[in-house]
Amino acid sequence: MNGKRYKPEQIIQKLRQAEVEISKGCTVPQAAKKIGVTEQTFYRWRNEYGGLRLDQAKRMKALETENTRLKKLVADLSLDNEILKEANSGNF
């Protein structure tokens, strides 16, 4: 049961809408319902994107993607290195 995936720009916009609703006197659950997410999702988004501007959120996602790519590259190279060490030692 997968829900809709929001882009960081959309998340920041929805958080701003929720903050406006909260400042008008709505409770957090009411504000979350108005923006179309659960209260848990609202808090998770607020923890991750709370103080970010739009350009900062885009940059953060780009860095996370790059970090994932580099981690995969390091894992592949480490595996290759271990294979070469084992082949070099003659224990195959």
N, CA, C and O atoms as a printed pandas DataFrame, in Angstrom:
     atom_number atom_name residue_name chain_id  residue_number  x_coord  y_coord  z_coord
0              1         N          MET        A               1    0.841   -1.179    0.000
1              2        CA          MET        A               1    0.000    0.000    0.000
2              3         C          MET        A               1    0.885    1.241    0.000
3              4         O          MET        A               1    1.171    1.816    1.050
4              5         N          ASN        A               2    1.310    1.640   -1.182
5              6        CA          ASN        A               2    2.159    2.814   -1.310
6              7         C          ASN        A               2    1.316    4.049   -1.562
7              8         O          ASN        A               2    0.376    4.031   -2.357
8              9         N          GLY        A               3    1.667    5.112   -0.878
9             10        CA          GLY        A               3    0.971    6.367   -1.072
10            11         C          GLY        A               3    1.648    7.190   -2.149
11            12         O          GLY        A               3    2.567    6.724   -2.823
12            13         N          LYS        A               4    1.189    8.398   -2.298
13            14        CA          LYS        A               4    1.760    9.297   -3.288
14            15         C          LYS        A               4    3.110    9.797   -2.813
15            16         O          LYS        A               4    3.284   10.110   -1.636
16            17         N          ARG        A               5    4.054    9.872   -3.716
17            18        CA          ARG        A               5    5.382   10.400   -3.406
18            19         C          ARG        A               5    5.407   11.876   -3.772
19            20         O          ARG        A               5    5.042   12.259   -4.884
20            21         N          TYR        A               6    5.838   12.690   -2.835
21            22        CA          TYR        A               6    5.925   14.119   -3.066
22            23         C          TYR        A               6    7.380   14.516   -3.293
23            24         O          TYR        A               6    8.293   13.941   -2.701
24            25         N          LYS        A               7    7.577   15.485   -4.139
25            26        CA          LYS        A               7    8.912   16.040   -4.361
26            27         C          LYS        A               7    9.214   17.022   -3.234
27            28         O          LYS        A               7    8.296   17.540   -2.599
28            29         N          PRO        A               8   10.502   17.283   -2.981
29            30        CA          PRO        A               8   10.848   18.215   -1.890
30            31         C          PRO        A               8   10.175   19.583   -2.028
31            32         O          PRO        A               8    9.796   20.192   -1.028
32            33         N          GLU        A               9   10.027   20.060   -3.245
33            34        CA          GLU        A               9    9.384   21.365   -3.447
34            35         C          GLU        A               9    7.929   21.326   -2.981
35            36         O          GLU        A               9    7.433   22.268   -2.362
36            37         N          GLN        A              10    7.258   20.213   -3.293
37            38        CA          GLN        A              10    5.863   20.064   -2.889
38            39         C          GLN        A              10    5.740   19.932   -1.375
39            40         O          GLN        A              10    4.809   20.462   -0.767
40            41         N          ILE        A              11    6.686   19.221   -0.777
41            42        CA          ILE        A              11    6.663   19.031    0.675
42            43         C          ILE        A              11    6.824   20.365    1.383
43            44         O          ILE        A              11    6.088   20.661    2.325
44            45         N          ILE        A              12    7.774   21.168    0.941
45            46        CA          ILE        A              12    8.001   22.470    1.574
46            47         C          ILE        A              12    6.769   23.357    1.422
47            48         O          ILE        A              12    6.395   24.073    2.351
48            49         N          GLN        A              13    6.146   23.308    0.258
49            50        CA          GLN        A              13    4.934   24.099    0.039
50            51         C          GLN        A              13    3.818   23.638    0.979
51            52         O          GLN        A              13    3.117   24.463    1.564
52            53         N          LYS        A              14    3.656   22.334    1.123
53            54        CA          LYS        A              14    2.613   21.819    2.015
54            55         C          LYS        A              14    2.913   22.150    3.480
55            56         O          LYS        A              14    1.999   22.443    4.250
56            57         N          LEU        A              15    4.191   22.104    3.863
57            58        CA          LEU        A              15    4.552   22.482    5.231
58            59         C          LEU        A              15    4.222   23.944    5.494
59            60         O          LEU        A              15    3.749   24.289    6.577
60            61         N          ARG        A              16    4.466   24.789    4.526
61            62        CA          ARG        A              16    4.124   26.209    4.687
62            63         C          ARG        A              16    2.626   26.401    4.826
63            64         O          ARG        A              16    2.171   27.201    5.644
64            65         N          GLN        A              17    1.848   25.660    4.018
65            66        CA          GLN        A              17    0.393   25.734    4.134
66            67         C          GLN        A              17   -0.057   25.292    5.521
67            68         O          GLN        A              17   -0.937   25.906    6.123
68            69         N          ALA        A              18    0.550   24.232    6.017
69            70        CA          ALA        A              18    0.187   23.727    7.341
70            71         C          ALA        A              18    0.540   24.743    8.423
71            72         O          ALA        A              18   -0.233   24.944    9.359
72            73         N          GLU        A              19    1.690   25.378    8.303
73            74        CA          GLU        A              19    2.084   26.385    9.296
74            75         C          GLU        A              19    1.114   27.566    9.295
75            76         O          GLU        A              19    0.824   28.135   10.347
76            77         N          VAL        A              20    0.620   27.929    8.124
77            78        CA          VAL        A              20   -0.374   29.004    8.046
78            79         C          VAL        A              20   -1.652   28.579    8.765
79            80         O          VAL        A              20   -2.234   29.357    9.521
80            81         N          GLU        A              21   -2.080   27.350    8.528
81            82        CA          GLU        A              21   -3.287   26.844    9.189
82            83         C          GLU        A              21   -3.108   26.792   10.705
83            84         O          GLU        A              21   -4.020   27.131   11.459
84            85         N          ILE        A              22   -1.932   26.365   11.138
85            86        CA          ILE        A              22   -1.664   26.291   12.576
86            87         C          ILE        A              22   -1.659   27.676   13.196
87            88         O          ILE        A              22   -2.146   27.867   14.310
88            89         N          SER        A              23   -1.105   28.651   12.466
89            90        CA          SER        A              23   -1.083   30.015   12.994
90            91         C          SER        A              23   -2.487   30.628   13.052
91            92         O          SER        A              23   -2.732   31.553   13.827
92            93         N          LYS        A              24   -3.399   30.113   12.237
93            94        CA          LYS        A              24   -4.783   30.582   12.266
94            95         C          LYS        A              24   -5.567   29.968   13.417
95            96         O          LYS        A              24   -6.696   30.376   13.692
96            97         N          GLY        A              25   -4.970   28.986   14.091
97            98        CA          GLY        A              25   -5.641   28.406   15.248
98            99         C          GLY        A              25   -6.010   26.951   15.098
99           100         O          GLY        A              25   -6.579   26.369   16.021
100          101         N          CYS        A              26   -5.707   26.339   13.961
101          102        CA          CYS        A              26   -5.983   24.911   13.783
102          103         C          CYS        A              26   -5.008   24.093   14.615
103          104         O          CYS        A              26   -3.908   24.547   14.933
104          105         N          THR        A              27   -5.418   22.900   14.958
105          106        CA          THR        A              27   -4.501   21.986   15.625
106          107         C          THR        A              27   -3.644   21.309   14.557
107          108         O          THR        A              27   -3.942   21.390   13.366
108          109         N          VAL        A              28   -2.586   20.647   14.993
109          110        CA          VAL        A              28   -1.703   19.965   14.050
110          111         C          VAL        A              28   -2.450   18.881   13.271
111          112         O          VAL        A              28   -2.289   18.804   12.053
112          113         N          PRO        A              29   -3.259   18.039   13.921
113          114        CA          PRO        A              29   -3.996   17.031   13.142
114          115         C          PRO        A              29   -4.935   17.648   12.100
115          116         O          PRO        A              29   -5.072   17.121   10.996
116          117         N          GLN        A              30   -5.572   18.753   12.449
117          118        CA          GLN        A              30   -6.451   19.423   11.487
118          119         C          GLN        A              30   -5.652   19.989   10.319
119          120         O          GLN        A              30   -6.061   19.862    9.164
120          121         N          ALA        A              31   -4.521   20.609   10.614
121          122        CA          ALA        A              31   -3.683   21.177    9.555
122          123         C          ALA        A              31   -3.140   20.079    8.648
123          124         O          ALA        A              31   -3.088   20.246    7.429
124          125         N          ALA        A              32   -2.734   18.954    9.241
125          126        CA          ALA        A              32   -2.227   17.839    8.443
126          127         C          ALA        A              32   -3.320   17.304    7.527
127          128         O          ALA        A              32   -3.065   16.975    6.369
128          129         N          LYS        A              33   -4.536   17.221    8.051
129          130        CA          LYS        A              33   -5.650   16.735    7.234
130          131         C          LYS        A              33   -5.945   17.688    6.080
131          132         O          LYS        A              33   -6.272   17.247    4.979
132          133         N          LYS        A              34   -5.831   18.983    6.324
133          134        CA          LYS        A              34   -6.096   19.969    5.270
134          135         C          LYS        A              34   -5.073   19.901    4.141
135          136         O          LYS        A              34   -5.405   20.175    2.988
136          137         N          ILE        A              35   -3.828   19.538    4.464
137          138        CA          ILE        A              35   -2.827   19.431    3.403
138          139         C          ILE        A              35   -2.788   18.031    2.799
139          140         O          ILE        A              35   -2.043   17.778    1.852
140          141         N          GLY        A              36   -3.593   17.122    3.349
141          142        CA          GLY        A              36   -3.757   15.807    2.744
142          143         C          GLY        A              36   -2.750   14.755    3.167
143          144         O          GLY        A              36   -2.469   13.826    2.410
144          145         N          VAL        A              37   -2.200   14.891    4.375
145          146        CA          VAL        A              37   -1.255   13.888    4.885
146          147         C          VAL        A              37   -1.639   13.516    6.312
147          148         O          VAL        A              37   -2.464   14.175    6.944
148          149         N          THR        A              38   -1.027   12.455    6.799
149          150        CA          THR        A              38   -1.277   12.058    8.183
150          151         C          THR        A              38   -0.447   12.932    9.117
151          152         O          THR        A              38    0.491   13.612    8.699
152          153         N          GLU        A              39   -0.813   12.892   10.368
153          154        CA          GLU        A              39   -0.079   13.667   11.373
154          155         C          GLU        A              39    1.369   13.173   11.472
155          156         O          GLU        A              39    2.296   13.969   11.624
156          157         N          GLN        A              40    1.548   11.871   11.386
157          158        CA          GLN        A              40    2.893   11.293   11.442
158          159         C          GLN        A              40    3.744   11.778   10.273
159          160         O          GLN        A              40    4.918   12.105   10.451
160          161         N          THR        A              41    3.160   11.825    9.084
161          162        CA          THR        A              41    3.882   12.311    7.911
162          163         C          THR        A              41    4.237   13.775    8.081
163          164         O          THR        A              41    5.340   14.192    7.724
164          165         N          PHE        A              42    3.318   14.561    8.620
165          166        CA          PHE        A              42    3.593   15.975    8.853
166          167         C          PHE        A              42    4.808   16.150    9.756
167          168         O          PHE        A              42    5.696   16.947    9.456
168          169         N          TYR        A              43    4.852   15.408   10.861
169          170        CA          TYR        A              43    5.977   15.536   11.785
170          171         C          TYR        A              43    7.284   15.052   11.147
171          172         O          TYR        A              43    8.342   15.643   11.368
172          173         N          ARG        A              44    7.207   13.977   10.357
173          174        CA          ARG        A              44    8.408   13.467    9.696
174          175         C          ARG        A              44    8.930   14.497    8.698
175          176         O          ARG        A              44   10.132   14.753    8.636
176          177         N          TRP        A              45    8.025   15.085    7.917
177          178        CA          TRP        A              45    8.420   16.121    6.961
178          179         C          TRP        A              45    8.993   17.334    7.684
179          180         O          TRP        A              45    9.987   17.914    7.248
180          181         N          ARG        A              46    8.363   17.709    8.783
181          182        CA          ARG        A              46    8.838   18.880    9.517
182          183         C          ARG        A              46   10.236   18.648   10.064
183          184         O          ARG        A              46   11.060   19.562   10.075
184          185         N          ASN        A              47   10.512   17.421   10.522
185          186        CA          ASN        A              47   11.857   17.111   10.999
186          187         C          ASN        A              47   12.883   17.166    9.875
187          188         O          ASN        A              47   14.007   17.626   10.076
188          189         N          GLU        A              48   12.498   16.702    8.703
189          190        CA          GLU        A              48   13.449   16.629    7.592
190          191         C          GLU        A              48   13.575   17.950    6.841
191          192         O          GLU        A              48   14.681   18.359    6.490
192          193         N          TYR        A              49   12.463   18.613    6.594
193          194        CA          TYR        A              49   12.459   19.800    5.737
194          195         C          TYR        A              49   12.080   21.084    6.464
195          196         O          TYR        A              49   11.929   22.126    5.826
196          197         N          GLY        A              50   11.924   21.032    7.775
197          198        CA          GLY        A              50   11.374   22.145    8.535
198          199         C          GLY        A              50   11.946   23.514    8.252
199          200         O          GLY        A              50   11.189   24.433    7.938
200          201         N          GLY        A              51   13.244   23.687    8.350
201          202        CA          GLY        A              51   13.819   25.013    8.200
202          203         C          GLY        A              51   14.445   25.271    6.842
203          204         O          GLY        A              51   15.175   26.247    6.674
204          205         N          LEU        A              52   14.172   24.413    5.875
205          206        CA          LEU        A              52   14.837   24.534    4.584
206          207         C          LEU        A              52   14.073   25.436    3.625
207          208         O          LEU        A              52   12.844   25.504    3.633
208          209         N          ARG        A              53   14.846   26.118    2.807
209          210        CA          ARG        A              53   14.265   26.844    1.682
210          211         C          ARG        A              53   14.213   25.887    0.509
211          212         O          ARG        A              53   14.782   24.797    0.567
212          213         N          LEU        A              54   13.539   26.283   -0.547
213          214        CA          LEU        A              54   13.339   25.428   -1.705
214          215         C          LEU        A              54   14.664   25.007   -2.335
215          216         O          LEU        A              54   14.850   23.832   -2.651
216          217         N          ASP        A              55   15.588   25.954   -2.521
217          218        CA          ASP        A              55   16.874   25.637   -3.151
218          219         C          ASP        A              55   17.711   24.715   -2.259
219          220         O          ASP        A              55   18.452   23.869   -2.760
220          221         N          GLN        A              56   17.594   24.880   -0.950
221          222        CA          GLN        A              56   18.337   24.018   -0.030
222          223         C          GLN        A              56   17.809   22.584   -0.087
223          224         O          GLN        A              56   18.586   21.632   -0.013
224          225         N          ALA        A              57   16.506   22.431   -0.216
225          226        CA          ALA        A              57   15.907   21.093   -0.291
226          227         C          ALA        A              57   16.342   20.385   -1.573
227          228         O          ALA        A              57   16.646   19.192   -1.556
228          229         N          LYS        A              58   16.370   21.114   -2.670
229          230        CA          LYS        A              58   16.817   20.522   -3.930
230          231         C          LYS        A              58   18.267   20.083   -3.822
231          232         O          LYS        A              58   18.628   18.995   -4.269
232          233         N          ARG        A              59   19.087   20.924   -3.235
233          234        CA          ARG        A              59   20.508   20.600   -3.072
234          235         C          ARG        A              59   20.691   19.388   -2.163
235          236         O          ARG        A              59   21.531   18.530   -2.436
236          237         N          MET        A              60   19.909   19.311   -1.081
237          238        CA          MET        A              60   20.003   18.189   -0.166
238          239         C          MET        A              60   19.665   16.881   -0.876
239          240         O          MET        A              60   20.366   15.885   -0.694
240          241         N          LYS        A              61   18.614   16.867   -1.674
241          242        CA          LYS        A              61   18.231   15.656   -2.393
242          243         C          LYS        A              61   19.297   15.274   -3.417
243          244         O          LYS        A              61   19.578   14.090   -3.604
244          245         N          ALA        A              62   19.889   16.262   -4.078
245          246        CA          ALA        A              62   20.960   15.972   -5.039
246          247         C          ALA        A              62   22.163   15.364   -4.330
247          248         O          ALA        A              62   22.780   14.434   -4.848
248          249         N          LEU        A              63   22.500   15.875   -3.157
249          250        CA          LEU        A              63   23.620   15.329   -2.397
250          251         C          LEU        A              63   23.327   13.920   -1.891
251          252         O          LEU        A              63   24.219   13.071   -1.869
252          253         N          GLU        A              64   22.086   13.666   -1.486
253          254        CA          GLU        A              64   21.724   12.321   -1.050
254          255         C          GLU        A              64   21.840   11.325   -2.196
255          256         O          GLU        A              64   22.301   10.201   -1.996
256          257         N          THR        A              65   21.426   11.726   -3.394
257          258        CA          THR        A              65   21.536   10.862   -4.569
258          259         C          THR        A              65   22.995   10.584   -4.893
259          260         O          THR        A              65   23.367    9.446   -5.178
260          261         N          GLU        A              66   23.812   11.614   -4.849
261          262        CA          GLU        A              66   25.239   11.455   -5.110
262          263         C          GLU        A              66   25.889   10.567   -4.052
263          264         O          GLU        A              66   26.738    9.739   -4.380
264          265         N          ASN        A              67   25.505   10.729   -2.803
265          266        CA          ASN        A              67   26.051    9.919   -1.715
266          267         C          ASN        A              67   25.705    8.443   -1.918
267          268         O          ASN        A              67   26.550    7.575   -1.705
268          269         N          THR        A              68   24.486    8.160   -2.322
269          270        CA          THR        A              68   24.071    6.782   -2.592
270          271         C          THR        A              68   24.890    6.181   -3.722
271          272         O          THR        A              68   25.323    5.031   -3.639
272          273         N          ARG        A              69   25.100    6.949   -4.766
273          274        CA          ARG        A              69   25.886    6.476   -5.907
274          275         C          ARG        A              69   27.321    6.173   -5.485
275          276         O          ARG        A              69   27.888    5.157   -5.887
276          277         N          LEU        A              70   27.901    7.047   -4.683
277          278        CA          LEU        A              70   29.278    6.845   -4.238
278          279         C          LEU        A              70   29.398    5.651   -3.293
279          280         O          LEU        A              70   30.394    4.928   -3.339
280          281         N          LYS        A              71   28.407    5.438   -2.446
281          282        CA          LYS        A              71   28.433    4.277   -1.554
282          283         C          LYS        A              71   28.413    2.979   -2.348
283          284         O          LYS        A              71   29.124    2.034   -2.005
284          285         N          LYS        A              72   27.608    2.922   -3.404
285          286        CA          LYS        A              72   27.565    1.736   -4.256
286          287         C          LYS        A              72   28.910    1.520   -4.941
287          288         O          LYS        A              72   29.383    0.388   -5.048
288          289         N          LEU        A              73   29.519    2.598   -5.399
289          290        CA          LEU        A              73   30.817    2.514   -6.062
290          291         C          LEU        A              73   31.880    1.982   -5.100
291          292         O          LEU        A              73   32.680    1.127   -5.478
292          293         N          VAL        A              74   31.895    2.472   -3.878
293          294        CA          VAL        A              74   32.861    2.004   -2.877
294          295         C          VAL        A              74   32.623    0.533   -2.562
295          296         O          VAL        A              74   33.583   -0.226   -2.422
296          297         N          ALA        A              75   31.381    0.120   -2.450
297          298        CA          ALA        A              75   31.076   -1.286   -2.167
298          299         C          ALA        A              75   31.566   -2.181   -3.300
299          300         O          ALA        A              75   32.140   -3.240   -3.045
300          301         N          ASP        A              76   31.348   -1.772   -4.536
301          302        CA          ASP        A              76   31.823   -2.556   -5.682
302          303         C          ASP        A              76   33.343   -2.644   -5.703
303          304         O          ASP        A              76   33.902   -3.714   -5.946
304          305         N          LEU        A              77   34.006   -1.534   -5.453
305          306        CA          LEU        A              77   35.469   -1.534   -5.466
306          307         C          LEU        A              77   36.031   -2.359   -4.312
307          308         O          LEU        A              77   37.046   -3.035   -4.477
308          309         N          SER        A              78   35.398   -2.313   -3.167
309          310        CA          SER        A              78   35.854   -3.119   -2.030
310          311         C          SER        A              78   35.723   -4.606   -2.338
311          312         O          SER        A              78   36.614   -5.389   -2.008
312          313         N          LEU        A              79   34.628   -4.994   -2.963
313          314        CA          LEU        A              79   34.431   -6.386   -3.343
314          315         C          LEU        A              79   35.491   -6.822   -4.357
315          316         O          LEU        A              79   36.063   -7.904   -4.231
316          317         N          ASP        A              80   35.750   -5.988   -5.353
317          318        CA          ASP        A              80   36.790   -6.292   -6.336
318          319         C          ASP        A              80   38.149   -6.440   -5.664
319          320         O          ASP        A              80   38.923   -7.333   -6.009
320          321         N          ASN        A              81   38.436   -5.575   -4.715
321          322        CA          ASN        A              81   39.706   -5.612   -3.997
322          323         C          ASN        A              81   39.847   -6.916   -3.215
323          324         O          ASN        A              81   40.911   -7.534   -3.231
324          325         N          GLU        A              82   38.787   -7.337   -2.536
325          326        CA          GLU        A              82   38.824   -8.590   -1.778
326          327         C          GLU        A              82   39.024   -9.794   -2.696
327          328         O          GLU        A              82   39.759  -10.722   -2.358
328          329         N          ILE        A              83   38.376   -9.775   -3.842
329          330        CA          ILE        A              83   38.534  -10.874   -4.801
330          331         C          ILE        A              83   39.971  -10.943   -5.294
331          332         O          ILE        A              83   40.537  -12.030   -5.407
332          333         N          LEU        A              84   40.559   -9.803   -5.586
333          334        CA          LEU        A              84   41.952   -9.784   -6.054
334          335         C          LEU        A              84   42.906  -10.246   -4.971
335          336         O          LEU        A              84   43.870  -10.955   -5.261
336          337         N          LYS        A              85   42.655   -9.859   -3.722
337          338        CA          LYS        A              85   43.522  -10.305   -2.622
338          339         C          LYS        A              85   43.458  -11.821   -2.469
339          340         O          LYS        A              85   44.480  -12.478   -2.273
340          341         N          GLU        A              86   42.256  -12.363   -2.559
341          342        CA          GLU        A              86   42.104  -13.802   -2.408
342          343         C          GLU        A              86   42.752  -14.545   -3.573
343          344         O          GLU        A              86   43.375  -15.588   -3.373
344          345         N          ALA        A              87   42.611  -14.020   -4.778
345          346        CA          ALA        A              87   43.230  -14.661   -5.939
346          347         C          ALA        A              87   44.746  -14.576   -5.867
347          348         O          ALA        A              87   45.443  -15.498   -6.290
348          349         N          ASN        A              88   45.255  -13.484   -5.339
349          350        CA          ASN        A              88   46.692  -13.269   -5.237
350          351         C          ASN        A              88   47.324  -14.186   -4.188
351          352         O          ASN        A              88   48.477  -14.594   -4.330
352          353         N          SER        A              89   46.575  -14.506   -3.145
353          354        CA          SER        A              89   47.123  -15.348   -2.085
354          355         C          SER        A              89   47.184  -16.822   -2.487
355          356         O          SER        A              89   47.878  -17.605   -1.839
356          357         N          GLY        A              90   46.491  -17.201   -3.516
357          358        CA          GLY        A              90   46.533  -18.554   -4.006
358          359         C          GLY        A              90   45.601  -19.489   -3.279
359          360         O          GLY        A              90   45.734  -20.705   -3.419
360          361         N          ASN        A              91   44.676  -18.982   -2.516
361          362        CA          ASN        A              91   43.750  -19.822   -1.751
362          363         C          ASN        A              91   42.401  -19.944   -2.468
363          364         O          ASN        A              91   41.361  -19.596   -1.909
364          365         N          PHE        A              92   42.427  -20.423   -3.666
365          366        CA          PHE        A              92   41.165  -20.596   -4.391
366          367         C          PHE        A              92   41.006  -21.965   -4.912
367          368         O          PHE        A              92   39.995  -22.271   -5.546
